């Protein structure tokens, strides 16, 4: 990130000339540099404020990359819809900057969003063929807040199909598979796969993902990014396709902790159209999330290495990833953190998570009906039965469980199995918090996974079996993914940092300390190298 105190050589020369001073031999002038693939939001604002960059130019740089690498070149296939008005919107924001100044830290930056977030000016499909071309009635809460902050919404991204079930892992009926730009024979995570790949390939400044189970965290891990699944209730789900009423989350996926925190400052908080967010009232920090970024954030932190975090064996552990995880964990102690290794819940965590499945199993059809109820009279589907069973499009593979639940809708008020699931959820949450209390921990750390991104192919193949760590979504506790680096063959994997309820400021502090301390965490994918014009010296 470019230091705020840095003055570009051009600006300083102008100041010297204006003041009538001669060049001073002892004065060392430093040129500032903007690089698209490494620039944070702060760097973008510095370049825009200097006049070296505009939102229109920034947007065009991202469009150039999408044109070069998404449908052409390596054919990443992350973009379902590109906003045809993006450059015009960017020009308008540039004009506003000149006349009124920037609205805030996100003015003029570019967002790419998983296609579960409603955008009134673009289709929102969930990757489902029957929704091709269908526009929602209004923006999702998150999209609305980002537009108000001065963002350009550039693209809607591919994903695991929200309503259908294609034969391939992490594919959609509308867009097929998105490829991992670090390894084109592998997927970039699951449901938010398009966001992971798009951010890795530098198609936007901020990426939006969503998570029922592991669909922010795994794509973040598989795409060499920073991603945050927040405390359940911190971010509104209004206008977001969802399955998990008591736990669905949307959140940022970015290339730096700074960008993640700056995004959170805009999208977090209470929304009257999603009363689940009432839980956040009185819990959010009084200062901005960005203010908690600290290059020395590991110093004095207390973290426990969760023993059960190593117990997920499907796919089998990759020795290279195990070594990466141990090296990443060592960074904490080497930079001033107090590391208790191990700490244990004392349960078979994979078995517990399998036996106490996510409540979304019971809530999904109710959630879909709620999402459809917010749409206007012109929307083609009024309820889950029409959308999932009676859409009239031939050869669209559906989900058997959806049909069963539509025919026999679970009673969320009285269903005893659902109540038992909620009890299991509450019990695990209490146990995790108690473990952190026992050792006075700020967070638990463990590898998000101990294997590389899964290879492309049919979901039923044994080599694509994946048992994810669902502790964060079941408990509703916040989890940050940070990069651990790359395996010898160039595949990224991430470390997970799980916090207490509403501890996002602490997670940002710890993650930023890790980011500043660890080495060689990030790099451009070899399949999507820099294009001409992406570096600017000013």
C-alpha positions, 0 to 999 in steps of 0.5 A: 500500500502506498504510504499516505505521506508519499508525495509523487515527484510530479506533484512535488516539482509543481509545488517547488515551481509554484513557490519559486524554489530551485531544485535542492540537491539533498531532496530525494524525489520518489515516484509513486506507482500504481499496479493493478494486480497489487493495488489496494483500495487505498492505492487506487484512491491515491492514484485517482486523487493525483489524476493519474487514474480515473474510475473509467480507466480502472473499469476499462483495465478490468474489462480488458482482462475479462475480454482477454482471459474469461471467454478467450485465452484460458477461458476461465468462464467466471462471468455470466453477465457484464454490465454494458453501462459500467464505463458510463457509470464510471465516467459519471463517478469521475465527474462527481469526484471533480465537482464534489469530491469522492463519496468515500474510500470506495468511490470509483472502485469496481465490484464483481458479484456472485450471481445470487445478489439482486441487481435491478439493472442486470439479470440475477440467475443463481446460475440456473438456466430457467432464470436466464435474462430475468432481472429482479425488482430491486437491488440487494441490500449489499449492492445498494450500499456499494452503489451508494458508496460510489462503486461500479458493479461490473459483472455477475459471476458464475457459481455452483448452481443455486437451484439445479444440480449439474453432473459436474462439481461446482458447475451451473446449468447456465455457465458450466464450470469456472476454471481455477486460473492457478490450475486450469484442470481444477475448480476454484472452490464451490458455490462462489467459484466465479468470485474466487476465480474472478478476483484471482484473475483481477477482474475487479477490485472487490468480490462478493461471495455468499456461504451456506456451508463453505462457499466463501471460505473454500473459494477464498482458499482455492483462489489465493485470497482473503475472505471473511464469513462474518458473524451470523447477523452482521450483514443483511441477506435481503435480495440475496438468494439463500437457503439458510435462514438462521445462518446464510452469510454474504461477504467480501473476497479480496486480495488484501486485508485492507480491501476486505475491511474497507468493504465491510465498513460499507456493507455491514450493519442493521437492515430492517428488511432482514431482521436477523441483523438486529443481532448486530445492534450494539455489537459493531465497533465504534471505529471503522473496520479499517482502523483495526489494520495493524502490521504488528497485529500478531504481537500479543495475540492469543491463538489456539491451534485447534486439534480437530481442525486437522481431522478432515481427511476427504480428500486425503491430506497432501503432505505439501499442504500439511507442511504449508499449514505448519509453516503458516502457523509458525508465523504467529509465534515468530511475530509475537503471538502466544500460540497454544498448540494444541487445544481441543474440543474433545469430540470427533468434529467431522462426525459431529458436523455430519450428525448435526447437519446445517439447518438449511436442510429444513429451511431452504424452501422457506428461504426460497419462497421468502426471496421470491416474495420480495420480487415485483409482479413482473417476476416470472416465478411466484414460489419455489414450486414454480421455480424449481419444478414447474419452470417449463425448461426441459432437461434441467437437472433438479435436486431430489431433496428440493422436490421432497421438501416442496411436497412435504414442507418442513414445519419450522415451528414444530418439526422435532428433527429441526429442533434437534438440529438447532440444539446441536448448532447451539451446543457446538457454538457454546463449546467453541466459545467455552474452549476460547474462554478456557485459554483466554484465546482471541481466536482458533487457527487451523488449516481450512483444508489439507488438500489442493483445489479439487480436479474438474469432473463429475460430482460422483467421482471418489477423487472429488469427494470433499468433507468440508469443515462446517464449524463456522457456518453451524456455529455462526462464528466469524471465520477469516481465510488468509493465504498460506502460499502455494504448493510446489505445483502452484496451487493455493491453500488457505489458513482459517482464523475463527473468532468469537461472536462479533470479533471481526475487528480482532480478526482483521487485526490478526489477519493484517499482522499475518499479512505483513509478516508472512512472505510470498503469500500472493501472486498473479495466476500464470494463466492470466498475466499482466496486460499492457497499461496495468502499471502507472508511474506518477 
